[in-house]
Structures are given as C-alpha cells and as structure tokens.
Amino acid sequence: MRSTDFFRLKEEVKKENNKISKLESELKNDRKRLDELRESFDPDASVNELAEIRGSIKSQTRNLTEIESLREDLSTDSSADQLYVAAVSIRETRAVKLLSDLFT
C-alpha cells in the first residue's frame, strides 16, 4: 500500500470516528432529555394534568435521533413514568415494532 493510500484511509477512518462520536453524543443527549422529562411529572396524575407533559414528550420524541433506546423502558421492571414516556413516544412515532417487547 502506498503511503498516500494509507494517509487517505487513515483520514477516512478519522472522519468516521468523528461521526460515531457525534452520534453517540446525540444519543446521550436524547436519553438525558427523556430522563429529565420522566423525572418532572407524576405518572399517577389525572389525564388533564398529564396533557402538558404529554405534549412535551411528543415534542422531544419528534427530535429523537433514534427510538430503539425506548426499548429499555419496556420491561416488567420499568417504572410507571418510564412506561408512560415510552408509550407516548411510541404512539407519536408509530414505532409499533417496539411493542413486541411487551409480549416476550
């Protein structure tokens, strides 16, 4: 392999690593925003009281980089607020493929 090919390949790898780092950062920020939302409400509140937080969840969901991370909140060990955020998010994005996790 010529040194110019090696240098070009090395630069491509560096660019791809930067893209991966950026995506990882976006995913971390997405999760942090959802966690903050989850901690900001009472999942046992009335439907009327949940309307405002539901709007915030929908808004955050539209800006998510990916929705697969919601899968973590769909377990029998999940709290009511985790399930609520996941349910509203799944409904908003129509990510019905995540619902199969509820039945396994």
Summary of the structure (lengths in Angstrom):
residues: 104
radius of gyration: 18.9
end to end distance: 50.3
largest distance: 68.2
contacts: 246
relative contact order: 0.12
helix: 78%
strand: 0%
